């Protein structure tokens, strides 16, 4: 009898909640997780963390470190943030996607060569395990790129929280032209190898993002000190404050 009662209560609870939950979600106007918003928040957090890492690096430097090592350290955190920013925007193969694709193929070739050495018996087992383990770890942590096509969104991608900072609140509300040609400075140099486009909300300048080879949007901020830009990619309306490193 107790088992029957437990079954009836369980079935009734599941049926009641299962049948009313969709209605309740619609009634409350709730939405599911937004992969674009999550990626945007992830990129912003990586960016802030990377800047703090670079600041700590600068604090620790004595001047005796090899310059190439310092530059590699300086770029690593920023490159990781750039890789997340690259998931947004149009469906083009971004630098991090190219790197991941080619490096994965290289790791496969390296592993195959190690297995040849294993089969020949010319290398001790401990050495083989160490080398294969290192390749496996690198493959595991290799930046996996799952790109989003923001142009397919029904609503433009914005930050989940739009309060931001004083610079964001004071920034003009502007939208890029629908016939946007590209990065102004890149085109002056007869180059078209930008990744994504950004628009300055002070003067309307269109520049390329930090994943692009010449990084004109960031250079524009450094030269003009215009604090806020917005994405100029189709389907995106998120803004970024260079000063406070906040989305808005």
VEXDREN-2710 file (C-alpha; in Angstrom, 1 decimal):
% VEXDREN-2710
k/r/px/py/pz
1/UNK/0.0/0.0/0.0
2/UNK/2.8/2.4/0.9
3/UNK/4.5/1.7/-2.4
4/UNK/1.2/2.4/-4.3
5/UNK/0.7/5.7/-2.5
6/UNK/4.3/6.7/-3.2
7/UNK/3.8/5.9/-6.9
8/UNK/0.5/7.8/-7.1
9/UNK/2.1/10.9/-5.4
10/UNK/5.2/10.8/-7.6
11/UNK/3.1/10.4/-10.8
12/UNK/0.7/13.1/-9.8
13/UNK/3.5/15.5/-8.9
14/UNK/5.4/14.9/-12.2
15/UNK/2.2/15.2/-14.3
16/UNK/1.1/18.4/-12.5
17/UNK/4.5/20.1/-12.7
18/UNK/5.2/18.8/-16.2
19/UNK/1.9/20.1/-17.6
20/UNK/1.9/23.5/-16.0
21/UNK/5.6/24.4/-16.2
22/UNK/5.5/25.5/-19.9
23/UNK/2.5/27.7/-19.2
24/UNK/4.2/29.2/-16.2
25/UNK/7.4/30.0/-18.2
26/UNK/5.3/31.7/-20.9
27/UNK/3.3/33.6/-18.2
28/UNK/6.4/34.9/-16.5
29/UNK/8.1/35.8/-19.8
30/UNK/11.1/33.7/-18.9
31/UNK/13.7/32.9/-21.6
32/UNK/16.3/30.1/-21.8
33/UNK/20.0/30.6/-21.6
34/UNK/21.4/32.8/-24.4
35/UNK/24.6/31.4/-25.8
36/UNK/25.5/34.7/-27.3
37/UNK/25.1/36.6/-24.0
38/UNK/27.0/33.9/-22.2
39/UNK/29.9/34.1/-24.7
40/UNK/29.9/37.9/-24.4
41/UNK/30.1/37.8/-20.6
42/UNK/32.8/35.1/-20.8
43/UNK/34.9/37.3/-23.2
44/UNK/34.6/40.3/-21.0
45/UNK/35.7/38.4/-17.9
46/UNK/38.6/36.9/-19.7
47/UNK/39.6/40.4/-20.9
48/UNK/39.5/41.8/-17.4
49/UNK/41.4/38.9/-16.0
50/UNK/44.0/39.1/-18.7
51/UNK/44.6/42.8/-18.0
52/UNK/45.2/42.0/-14.4
53/UNK/47.6/39.3/-15.3
54/UNK/49.6/41.7/-17.6
55/UNK/49.6/44.3/-14.8
56/UNK/51.1/41.7/-12.4
57/UNK/53.6/40.7/-15.0
58/UNK/54.8/44.3/-15.4
59/UNK/55.1/44.6/-11.6
60/UNK/57.3/41.5/-11.4
61/UNK/59.7/42.4/-14.3
62/UNK/63.2/43.3/-13.3
63/UNK/64.5/44.0/-16.8
64/UNK/66.7/40.9/-16.9
65/UNK/64.1/38.7/-18.5
66/UNK/64.4/37.7/-22.2
67/UNK/62.2/40.1/-24.2
68/UNK/60.7/37.3/-26.3
69/UNK/59.6/35.4/-23.1
70/UNK/58.0/38.6/-21.7
71/UNK/56.1/39.2/-24.9
72/UNK/54.9/35.6/-25.0
73/UNK/53.6/35.9/-21.5
74/UNK/52.0/39.3/-22.2
75/UNK/50.2/38.0/-25.3
76/UNK/49.0/34.6/-23.9
77/UNK/46.3/35.9/-21.6
78/UNK/45.1/38.5/-24.1
79/UNK/45.1/35.9/-26.9
80/UNK/42.8/33.7/-24.8
81/UNK/40.4/36.6/-24.4
82/UNK/40.6/37.4/-28.1
83/UNK/39.7/33.8/-28.9
84/UNK/36.4/34.1/-27.0
85/UNK/35.6/37.5/-28.6
86/UNK/36.2/35.8/-32.0
87/UNK/33.3/33.4/-31.4
88/UNK/30.9/36.3/-32.0
89/UNK/30.3/38.0/-35.3
90/UNK/30.1/36.8/-38.8
91/UNK/30.8/33.2/-39.9
92/UNK/34.4/33.6/-41.0
93/UNK/37.3/31.4/-39.9
94/UNK/38.9/33.4/-37.2
95/UNK/42.6/33.3/-36.2
96/UNK/41.9/31.2/-33.2
97/UNK/39.9/28.7/-35.3
98/UNK/42.7/28.5/-37.8
99/UNK/45.2/27.9/-35.0
100/UNK/43.1/25.2/-33.3
101/UNK/42.5/23.4/-36.6
102/UNK/46.1/23.4/-37.7
103/UNK/47.6/22.7/-34.3
104/UNK/45.2/19.7/-33.9
105/UNK/46.5/18.3/-37.2
106/UNK/50.1/18.8/-36.0
107/UNK/49.4/17.0/-32.7
108/UNK/47.9/14.0/-34.6
109/UNK/51.1/13.9/-36.7
110/UNK/53.4/14.2/-33.7
111/UNK/51.5/11.5/-31.9
112/UNK/51.7/9.2/-34.9
113/UNK/55.5/9.6/-34.9
114/UNK/55.8/8.9/-31.2
115/UNK/53.8/5.7/-31.8
116/UNK/56.2/4.7/-34.5
117/UNK/59.0/5.1/-32.0
118/UNK/57.1/3.0/-29.5
119/UNK/56.6/0.2/-32.0
120/UNK/60.3/0.2/-32.8
121/UNK/61.2/-0.3/-29.2
122/UNK/63.9/2.4/-29.4
123/UNK/62.5/4.6/-26.6
124/UNK/61.9/3.6/-23.0
125/UNK/58.2/3.3/-21.9
126/UNK/58.6/6.0/-19.3
127/UNK/59.7/8.5/-21.9
128/UNK/56.9/7.4/-24.3
129/UNK/54.3/8.0/-21.5
130/UNK/55.7/11.4/-20.8
131/UNK/55.6/12.6/-24.4
132/UNK/52.2/11.1/-25.2
133/UNK/50.8/12.6/-21.9
134/UNK/52.1/16.0/-22.9
135/UNK/50.5/15.8/-26.3
136/UNK/47.2/14.6/-24.8
137/UNK/47.2/17.5/-22.3
138/UNK/47.8/20.1/-25.0
139/UNK/45.1/18.6/-27.2
140/UNK/42.7/18.7/-24.2
141/UNK/43.3/22.4/-23.4
142/UNK/43.5/23.5/-27.0
143/UNK/41.1/26.4/-27.5
144/UNK/37.9/24.8/-28.9
145/UNK/36.1/27.3/-31.1
146/UNK/32.4/27.1/-31.3
147/UNK/31.5/30.2/-33.3
148/UNK/28.1/31.9/-33.3
149/UNK/26.7/33.7/-36.3
150/UNK/25.2/36.8/-34.7
151/UNK/23.7/37.8/-38.0
152/UNK/21.1/35.0/-37.6
153/UNK/19.7/36.4/-34.3
154/UNK/16.2/37.6/-34.2
155/UNK/17.2/40.4/-31.8
156/UNK/20.6/42.2/-31.7
157/UNK/23.1/40.8/-29.2
158/UNK/23.5/43.1/-26.2
159/UNK/25.1/42.7/-22.8
160/UNK/22.9/40.9/-20.2
161/UNK/23.4/43.9/-17.9
162/UNK/23.3/47.3/-19.5
163/UNK/24.0/49.6/-16.5
164/UNK/27.7/49.6/-17.1
165/UNK/29.7/52.7/-16.1
166/UNK/29.5/56.5/-16.4
167/UNK/31.2/56.3/-19.8
168/UNK/28.7/53.8/-21.1
169/UNK/25.7/55.8/-19.8
170/UNK/27.0/59.0/-21.4
171/UNK/27.8/57.3/-24.8
172/UNK/25.7/58.3/-27.7
173/UNK/23.2/55.8/-29.1
174/UNK/24.5/55.1/-32.6
175/UNK/24.3/52.3/-35.1
176/UNK/26.7/51.4/-37.9
177/UNK/25.5/51.8/-41.5
178/UNK/24.0/48.8/-43.1
179/UNK/26.4/49.2/-46.1
180/UNK/29.5/49.3/-43.8
181/UNK/32.6/48.8/-46.1
182/UNK/35.1/47.8/-43.4
183/UNK/37.9/49.1/-41.3
184/UNK/38.8/52.6/-42.4
185/UNK/42.5/52.4/-41.6
186/UNK/42.9/48.9/-43.2
187/UNK/41.3/50.1/-46.4
188/UNK/43.6/53.1/-46.5
189/UNK/46.5/50.6/-46.5
190/UNK/44.7/48.5/-49.1
191/UNK/44.2/45.6/-46.7
192/UNK/41.1/43.6/-46.0
193/UNK/42.3/41.1/-43.4
194/UNK/40.3/42.4/-40.4
195/UNK/38.4/39.8/-38.3
196/UNK/35.5/41.8/-36.8
197/UNK/34.6/45.5/-36.8
198/UNK/34.1/48.0/-34.0
199/UNK/32.6/51.5/-34.1
200/UNK/33.7/54.4/-31.9
201/UNK/30.6/56.0/-30.3
202/UNK/32.3/59.4/-30.0
203/UNK/33.3/60.0/-33.6
204/UNK/31.9/57.1/-35.6
205/UNK/35.3/55.7/-36.6
206/UNK/35.1/52.1/-37.8
207/UNK/38.2/50.0/-36.9
208/UNK/39.2/46.4/-36.7
209/UNK/39.1/44.3/-33.4
210/UNK/42.0/43.2/-31.4
211/UNK/42.1/39.8/-33.1
212/UNK/42.8/41.5/-36.4
213/UNK/46.5/41.9/-37.4
214/UNK/46.5/45.7/-37.1
215/UNK/44.0/46.2/-34.2
216/UNK/42.9/49.7/-35.3
217/UNK/39.9/50.0/-33.0
218/UNK/42.2/49.7/-29.9
219/UNK/44.8/51.9/-31.5
220/UNK/42.1/54.5/-32.1
221/UNK/41.2/54.5/-28.4
222/UNK/44.9/54.9/-27.4
223/UNK/45.3/57.8/-29.7
224/UNK/42.0/59.7/-29.2
225/UNK/41.0/58.5/-25.7
226/UNK/37.4/58.0/-26.9
227/UNK/36.2/55.5/-24.2
228/UNK/33.3/53.6/-25.7
229/UNK/32.9/51.5/-28.8
230/UNK/30.2/49.2/-30.0
231/UNK/30.2/46.1/-32.2
232/UNK/29.7/46.9/-35.8
233/UNK/29.0/43.3/-36.7
234/UNK/25.5/42.3/-38.1
235/UNK/23.2/41.2/-35.3
236/UNK/25.2/42.8/-32.5
237/UNK/24.7/45.9/-30.5
238/UNK/26.9/45.3/-27.4
239/UNK/29.1/48.1/-26.3
240/UNK/32.5/48.1/-24.5
241/UNK/34.2/50.7/-22.3
242/UNK/37.9/50.7/-22.8
243/UNK/38.5/52.7/-19.6
244/UNK/36.5/50.6/-17.1
245/UNK/36.6/47.4/-19.2
246/UNK/32.9/46.9/-18.9
247/UNK/30.1/45.8/-21.2
248/UNK/27.0/47.9/-21.5
END
